[in-house]
Amino acid sequence: MGRHYFHLHLISDSTGETLIAASRAVAAQYQDVSSIEHVYPLVRSRAQLDRAIAEIEAAPGIVLFTLVDQELSLRLEEACRESGSPCLSVLQPILSLFGSYLGTASTPKPGAQHMLNADYFKRIDALNYTMMHDDGQTAEGYEEADVLLIGVSRTSKTPTSIYLANRGVRTANIPLVPGVPLPPGLERLRNPLVVGLLASPERIVQIRQNRLLSLNAADKETPYVDRMSVSEEIASSRRLFAQHGWPTIDVTRRSIEETAAAIIDLHKAHRMKFITQG
């Protein structure tokens, strides 16, 4: 008999981000089944693990874990067998592959990917820059950006910028507002990749209407949500992007992650242009 829901226990000696991302990617393939997530981060002692095991015994289900401590892993696997809960060490197959190829053993270190190294501080710097340059707040310093996003209201500029910043990409974004000129000098920018974001008028109107409802806005009959006005905004933005030769991405049916991945790919090509020219 098929299940409509199941308990999913995610046990990690770090933040649990790896498990959450991997399990959700798989769970998304089962449209008629919902997972009830139980996340246990920073499990690094027997007492912490025993608390997680108690919850597994109370609500058996699938158990995924990333524990580099072999003793804790064995204890968890034994408890799962006793409760009838299938379990899997998500990192073990990858560790085995790396070990066989590199010909050397790994050095167990919980949370090693979250060390305060240069990459970590690069992400923090990118996030600070991005927050300061969100929605055209700071009209200077754009040459210091890696990516500059431009688009009409509700084309996901801010969430895409934040996602990119968390990947270490310094991102600024500027809204296209009817009757408001863009900051001067954008066409002369050399360092940042300028990307235009587009969406269908129907999608923009839908999101804007939901936005007005959430704000309890009294006036619902504004150009902001008028189908013809929005269509002209989109058409005008297309002309602007074409005039400057800026690449565009249609975000109508794209998730933030997919949009960001496309931008990162474009940025790699953008940087390579300078390397080959230099």
VENNORCOR-V648225 format. One record per residue. N is the residue number from 1. RES is the residue in one small letter. SS is DSSP state (alpha for helix, beta for strand, coil for the rest). PSI is psi in degrees with one decimal (NA if undefined). Layout:
N_RES_SS_PSI / N_RES_SS_PSI
This chain:
1_m_coil_132.9 / 2_g_coil_154.6 / 3_r_coil_146.4 / 4_h_coil_-23.5 / 5_y_beta_161.1 / 6_f_beta_158.1 / 7_h_beta_133.4 / 8_l_beta_112.3 / 9_h_beta_122.6 / 10_l_beta_111.1 / 11_i_beta_122.6 / 12_s_beta_147.1 / 13_d_coil_4.3 / 14_s_coil_-141.5 / 15_t_coil_-19.1 / 16_g_coil_0.6 / 17_e_alpha_-40.0 / 18_t_alpha_-46.4 / 19_l_alpha_-43.6 / 20_i_alpha_-46.2 / 21_a_alpha_-45.8 / 22_a_alpha_-45.4 / 23_s_alpha_-37.4 / 24_r_alpha_-33.3 / 25_a_alpha_-38.3 / 26_v_alpha_-44.8 / 27_a_alpha_-30.5 / 28_a_coil_-16.7 / 29_q_coil_-8.5 / 30_y_coil_90.7 / 31_q_coil_-28.5 / 32_d_coil_11.4 / 33_v_coil_133.5 / 34_s_beta_141.1 / 35_s_beta_138.5 / 36_i_beta_104.9 / 37_e_beta_135.3 / 38_h_beta_109.4 / 39_v_beta_129.8 / 40_y_beta_91.7 / 41_p_coil_162.2 / 42_l_coil_42.1 / 43_v_coil_105.2 / 44_r_coil_8.1 / 45_s_coil_162.8 / 46_r_alpha_-39.1 / 47_a_alpha_-41.6 / 48_q_alpha_-40.0 / 49_l_alpha_-39.8 / 50_d_alpha_-34.0 / 51_r_alpha_-39.0 / 52_a_alpha_-40.6 / 53_i_alpha_-39.1 / 54_a_alpha_-38.8 / 55_e_alpha_-33.7 / 56_i_alpha_-41.9 / 57_e_alpha_-32.7 / 58_a_alpha_-29.6 / 59_a_coil_77.2 / 60_p_coil_148.6 / 61_g_coil_-157.7 / 62_i_beta_137.2 / 63_v_beta_121.4 / 64_l_beta_140.4 / 65_f_beta_153.9 / 66_t_beta_90.9 / 67_l_coil_120.2 / 68_v_coil_-16.5 / 69_d_coil_115.0 / 70_q_alpha_-37.0 / 71_e_alpha_-42.5 / 72_l_alpha_-38.9 / 73_s_alpha_-45.1 / 74_l_alpha_-40.2 / 75_r_alpha_-42.9 / 76_l_alpha_-44.4 / 77_e_alpha_-39.2 / 78_e_alpha_-44.0 / 79_a_alpha_-35.9 / 80_c_alpha_-38.4 / 81_r_alpha_-41.5 / 82_e_alpha_-33.3 / 83_s_alpha_-4.8 / 84_g_coil_24.2 / 85_s_coil_117.7 / 86_p_coil_138.4 / 87_c_beta_157.6 / 88_l_beta_132.5 / 89_s_beta_108.1 / 90_v_coil_-35.7 / 91_l_coil_-19.7 / 92_q_alpha_-45.3 / 93_p_alpha_-35.9 / 94_i_alpha_-40.9 / 95_l_alpha_-40.9 / 96_s_alpha_-41.0 / 97_l_alpha_-47.0 / 98_f_alpha_-44.5 / 99_g_alpha_-42.1 / 100_s_alpha_-33.1 / 101_y_alpha_-42.5 / 102_l_alpha_-19.8 / 103_g_coil_27.7 / 104_t_coil_155.8 / 105_a_coil_152.8 / 106_s_coil_161.4 / 107_t_coil_102.9 / 108_p_coil_127.1 / 109_k_coil_101.9 / 110_p_coil_134.6 / 111_g_coil_23.5 / 112_a_alpha_-29.1 / 113_q_alpha_-9.9 / 114_h_alpha_22.3 / 115_m_coil_152.6 / 116_l_coil_72.4 / 117_n_coil_-170.3 / 118_a_alpha_-37.9 / 119_d_alpha_-37.2 / 120_y_alpha_-48.5 / 121_f_alpha_-26.6 / 122_k_alpha_-40.6 / 123_r_alpha_-40.2 / 124_i_alpha_-42.7 / 125_d_alpha_-42.1 / 126_a_alpha_-40.3 / 127_l_alpha_-42.5 / 128_n_alpha_-45.0 / 129_y_alpha_-44.8 / 130_t_alpha_-41.0 / 131_m_alpha_-36.6 / 132_m_alpha_-26.5 / 133_h_coil_31.0 / 134_d_alpha_136.1 / 135_d_alpha_34.3 / 136_g_alpha_20.3 / 137_q_coil_-42.4 / 138_t_coil_110.3 / 139_a_coil_33.3 / 140_e_coil_164.1 / 141_g_coil_13.8 / 142_y_alpha_-26.7 / 143_e_alpha_-21.4 / 144_e_alpha_-6.4 / 145_a_coil_154.4 / 146_d_coil_-38.1 / 147_v_beta_140.0 / 148_l_beta_117.0 / 149_l_beta_136.0 / 150_i_beta_136.6 / 151_g_beta_165.2 / 152_v_beta_169.4 / 153_s_coil_137.6 / 154_r_coil_31.7 / 155_t_coil_24.2 / 156_s_coil_31.8 / 157_k_alpha_-48.6 / 158_t_alpha_-52.3 / 159_p_alpha_-34.2 / 160_t_alpha_-40.0 / 161_s_alpha_-44.3 / 162_i_alpha_-41.4 / 163_y_alpha_-44.7 / 164_l_alpha_-40.4 / 165_a_alpha_-38.3 / 166_n_alpha_-13.0 / 167_r_coil_7.0 / 168_g_coil_14.4 / 169_v_coil_113.9 / 170_r_coil_114.6 / 171_t_beta_130.0 / 172_a_beta_154.8 / 173_n_beta_145.3 / 174_i_beta_129.2 / 175_p_beta_146.3 / 176_l_beta_111.8 / 177_v_coil_126.7 / 178_p_coil_128.3 / 179_g_coil_-4.3 / 180_v_coil_118.7 / 181_p_coil_153.0 / 182_l_coil_156.4 / 183_p_coil_141.8 / 184_p_coil_151.5 / 185_g_coil_3.9 / 186_l_alpha_-35.1 / 187_e_alpha_-15.7 / 188_r_alpha_-2.3 / 189_l_coil_137.6 / 190_r_coil_-46.5 / 191_n_coil_-50.7 / 192_p_coil_149.4 / 193_l_beta_121.9 / 194_v_beta_125.0 / 195_v_beta_132.4 / 196_g_beta_130.7 / 197_l_beta_133.3 / 198_l_beta_160.7 / 199_a_coil_161.2 / 200_s_coil_147.7 / 201_p_alpha_-38.3 / 202_e_alpha_-42.8 / 203_r_alpha_-42.6 / 204_i_alpha_-44.6 / 205_v_alpha_-43.5 / 206_q_alpha_-47.2 / 207_i_alpha_-41.1 / 208_r_alpha_-38.8 / 209_q_alpha_-41.9 / 210_n_alpha_-36.5 / 211_r_alpha_-45.5 / 212_l_alpha_-40.5 / 213_l_alpha_-40.4 / 214_s_alpha_-26.4 / 215_l_coil_0.5 / 216_n_coil_38.0 / 217_a_coil_134.5 / 218_a_coil_-42.2 / 219_d_coil_104.3 / 220_k_coil_-9.2 / 221_e_coil_69.0 / 222_t_coil_158.1 / 223_p_alpha_-22.5 / 224_y_alpha_-33.2 / 225_v_alpha_11.5 / 226_d_coil_128.1 / 227_r_alpha_-44.3 / 228_m_alpha_-41.9 / 229_s_alpha_-41.7 / 230_v_alpha_-39.4 / 231_s_alpha_-39.8 / 232_e_alpha_-38.7 / 233_e_alpha_-47.0 / 234_i_alpha_-43.9 / 235_a_alpha_-41.8 / 236_s_alpha_-39.8 / 237_s_alpha_-37.8 / 238_r_alpha_-43.2 / 239_r_alpha_-40.1 / 240_l_alpha_-46.2 / 241_f_alpha_-41.0 / 242_a_alpha_-38.2 / 243_q_alpha_-38.1 / 244_h_alpha_-3.6 / 245_g_coil_25.6 / 246_w_coil_134.3 / 247_p_beta_151.7 / 248_t_beta_155.8 / 249_i_beta_127.3 / 250_d_beta_115.7 / 251_v_coil_7.9 / 252_t_coil_-48.4 / 253_r_coil_19.0 / 254_r_coil_142.1 / 255_s_coil_165.8 / 256_i_alpha_-42.2 / 257_e_alpha_-40.6 / 258_e_alpha_-40.2 / 259_t_alpha_-45.6 / 260_a_alpha_-40.1 / 261_a_alpha_-40.8 / 262_a_alpha_-38.8 / 263_i_alpha_-41.7 / 264_i_alpha_-38.8 / 265_d_alpha_-43.6 / 266_l_alpha_-38.5 / 267_h_alpha_-36.8 / 268_k_alpha_-44.4 / 269_a_alpha_-37.1 / 270_h_alpha_-45.5 / 271_r_alpha_-37.3 / 272_m_alpha_-31.7 / 273_k_alpha_-41.8 / 274_f_alpha_-34.6 / 275_i_alpha_-44.8 / 276_t_alpha_-33.8 / 277_q_alpha_-28.2 / 278_g_coil_NA
